[in-house]
Structure formats: structure tokens, C-alpha cells
């Protein structure tokens, strides 16, 4: 039988995978990438959105066209609200979404733009 000596650890989150292996969260944690920079295209009917993000020293850009679809998480990021708020608006019928069987629902970018116009300073949709 193997004996394991346990000594006090520094203030890091550590856990046992098996009795003989100690792994610290610092050693396996992926460091979060910086937030994406959001740039709305020129205002108008055909306004899209472009995201810029730096990953491992490279700058990437991806564009969502005016008729594109976004996830609930991305819609929340574009609107500056929580994902729970977007989910609540969808459940209450205040935000249109597209549901495909077996897939998470997606939101048209045009709907995100309309909601962005309706949002007040408090980040709430008007009642009604």
C-alpha cells in the first residue's frame, strides 16, 4: 500500500483525481481570451456587426451580415444584458427567435437591432 504525505498547500484550488495524483486548477485552467471588440457597421437597413478578437497574438475578425442569425449568448453580448434576460424575453414572447429541432434557438440580427433601439437606459424592454 502506498503512503501519501499531505502537507498544507498554498491558497489555490486543488483537487484529487485519484488518491495518488494531485492536480491544481492553475495547472489545467485555460486562461480566458479577452472580450471581443464589437463594431456595428454603418446604420441602415443592411447594418451588420463585426467582431474583432485577439487570439494568441493574432487579430481575427468575423462579420455577421444584416440577415444573419446569432446565439442567445451573442445577442446578450451585443445588447449589453445578461443571457438570462435574453432567455426571459424569448420565453415571454417579447423577442422573436428561430427554433430548429435538436438545436438551440437563434435570434435574427434584425431582431437584436430592434431590441437595441427599444432598450432604455436601464436595460429593460418597455412593458406591453
N, C-alpha and C positions, 0 to 999 in steps of 0.2 A: 504494500500500500504506500502511496506517495504522500509525503507530508508537505503541506503548503504553509509557508510563513506569511502571515498577514501583518503588514505594517501600515501606519497611517499614510494616507495619500494626500497630495495637495488638493486644494479646493477645485477639482474638476469632476465632471460627471463620468464615472467609470462603472462598468458592469461586468459580470461574469458571463461568458458564453458557455464554457464548460467549467468544471471545478478547477481545472489546471490552467486556464487561459484567462488573462485579464486584458480587456480592451478598453481604452479610454475613448470617449466620444471625440476628443480633439484629434485623435489619430485617424478616425474613419469619417469624420464630418466633411461634407462638401461645403465649401465656402460659397455663400450666396453671390450671384452675379449682381452688379449694380443695376438699379432700376433703369428701364428703357426710357429713352427720351422720346416724348410724343410730340409730333408736329402735324397739326391739321393743315391740309392743303388749302388753296385759295377758296374763300367762301363761295357758295353757289350750289346749284342742284347736283353737280358732279364732284362735290368735295369728298375726297378720300382722306386717309390718315396714313402717315408714315412713322414707323418706329425705328429708332437708332439705338443700338446697344453695342457695348464693347465687351468682347469675349476673348480672353487670353491675349490681349494686346491687339486684336483685330477689330475694326469697326464694321458692324453689319447693319444693313438697312433692309426693312421689308415693308411693303406697301399694301394696304387694304383698299381696294377700289371702292367707289361710291356705292356699288351694288353688291359689296362683299358681305360676308357673314362673320360674326365674332362670337367667341365663347362668353359665358356669363362672367368669368373671371376677367377677361379682357374688357368687356363692357363696363364692369365696375371700375377698372383702372382708368378707362377713358373718361368716365363720368366723375371720378374722384370720390366714389362712395364705396361701401363695403359690398362684398359678394352677397351677403345676407340681404341687403337692401334690394339688390337686383332680383334675387330669387323671390323676395316678397312681392315685388312689383309684378313679376311674371305670374305668380300664384293668384294674385288678386285681379289679374286681367288688365292692369294698367300699362303693361309693356308687352308688345307683340313678340312672339318668338316662333321658331320653326322647330318642330319635333320630328325626328326621324327615328323609326323603330330601332331599338337597340343602341342608340347613340344619345349623348347628352344634347339638350336643346341648344340652339344657336340663335343669335339675335341679328337681324339685319342692321347694317351700319346706318341706314337711313333712319331706323327707329332710335338708335343711340343718339343721332344728331337731333332728332325732335325732342327727346327727353332732355338732352343737354340744354336746349333752349328753354324748356319748361321749368327746369330746376331753379329754385330760388337761391338766395344767399345761404340759407340753412341746409341746403342739400336735400330738400324734400319736394316731392311732387305735390302740386295743388290737389286738394280733395275734389272728388266729383267725377 
